Amino acid sequence: MDVTKYKGIIPAFYACYNAEGKIDPEAVRALTQWFIDKGVKGLYVGGSSGECIYQSKEERKAVLENVMAEAKGKLTIIAHVACNNTSDSQELAAHAESLGVDAIASIPPIYFHLPPKGIAKYWNDISNAAPNTDFVIYNIPQLAGVALTVPLLQEMLKNPRVIGVKNSSMPVQDIQMWHDEGALVFNGPDEQLLSGLAAGAVGGIGGTYGVMPELYLEIFRCFQNGELEKGREIQNECCRIIYKMCSAQGNMYAVIKEIIRLQGGPDIGGVRAPLLNLESGDRETVIQAREMIQAAIEKYHS
């Protein structure tokens, strides 16, 4: 396994909609090129930031196809393929492999709380549908309703395609535990990238990376070069920006999409219901967050 292709900053790709709220292939390609130009390591497609839970199989396939058309050979692509049943998940896994993604990923089954044996079977069945592709466990207990454990990870690591964990639980200790078991770990909570790297993460996959990739790239560079005090300052600024974006009435991703437009990036629409789009009073929050991002980039980005 080529570990280097997974080391670095990997933004979670945002859902791209047209004015009618449908997937916009041109916007998908434009956003992919936006990320290529920013110099990130790769993209995590079809996860929480991609609003996957509110999209059909066909829509998710269309997104990945257009990302791959633009990014293949230029970025590491991890495709999240989990659905609410095994069959649909396997279909997306096979489709992702046919496009040549670097890895597929999956949350555990949601709603029904399955025992570890059932979760392992679900993940292994998905992995078997993409037999030539790396597999990443997506641990996000606060949303999935079930948490990864050391015994479950040990069981999954018997599958040679399972390379690691996208860890979005808040305790940094979890990263240390998965790392000690021999898994590659991607830091999930954007607010703790620097701490996650210190605990053993190879890089980060984050939902706010796309609106300020320059800052997260600089945190990663600081960690690699031992400039921890500067890295801590930038991390703290990223946290303040996240808190500002989350203070809007609309969903944070609606805020992010508007900021990207104001930054000169592609118009990728709003968010899909039942997520809330921006309300009239959110404009000031968007402007303030954008100004904070720009000021931090000017201060810290090399």
Order of alpha helices (4+ residues) and beta strands (2+ residues): beta-alpha-beta-alpha-beta-alpha-beta-alpha-beta-alpha-alpha-beta-alpha-beta-alpha-beta-alpha-alpha-alpha-alpha
